[in-house]
Amino acid sequence: MRGAVKGQLSAEMVILLVVVIAVIAIVASNLFKGAKTASHGFESKVGNMTANMNQTCFTDMDCPSGQSCVDGRCQ
């Protein structure tokens, strides 16, 4: 009778292990999706900041040739 109990316990442990691995896989998948979304948002913000920095000026020397500094913006 003890052999059957050991076998039953082992099968239950395998099922529990499979469930735990499935839950970990689902959580990891959601984390990767969230990280990807955050990465795209961060990339967009950095792009906007860089574009704004390239257009900000204090004097005409800060602007590309042919543009002048008007109210802190190259035009």
N, C-alpha and C positions, 0 to 999 in steps of 0.2 A: 503494500500500500504506500509506503514512503516513496518508492520510485515514481509512482503516478503523481504524487504531490510535487515532487521536484520537477517533473516534466511540465506540469501545469503552471508552476511558478515561473519557469523559464519562458514559456510561451507568453505569459502575461508581461513579463519583463521586456520581451522583444516587442510586443504591441505597444507598450508604454514608450519604449525607446523610439519607435517609428513615429508615434504621435509627437513626442518632444522634438524630434528632428524636423517634422513638418511645421510645427509652430515656429521654430527657429528660422526655417527657410522663409516662411511668410513674413515674419518680422524683418528679416534681412532685406527681403525684396522691397518692402515698404520704405525702409531706411534708404535704400539706393535710389528709389524713385524720388524721395524727398530731397536727397542730396543733389540729384540731377536738376530738379526744379530750382533749388537754391542756387546752384551753379549758374544756371541761365540767367536768373535774376541778378546775381552779382555781376556777371559779365555785362549785362545791359547797363547797370548802374555805373560801372567803371567806364564803359564806352561813353556814356552821357557826360560824366565828369571830365574825361579827357577832351571831349569836343568843346565843353565849356571853357576848360583851361586854355585851349588853343585860341579861343576867341577873346579872352580877357586880356586887357592891357592897361598900362599906366601911362606910357608915352607912345608916340608914333614908332619908336625903335622896336617896340614889342610886337608890332604887327608885320605881316608879310609885306613884301614890296608892293606898292600900288595901293595899299590901304592905310587909313589913318585911325588914330584912337579917338573915338567919340563916346563920351560918357562911360569910359571903362570897357568898351567893346570895339573890336577891330571892324571897320566898315570900309 
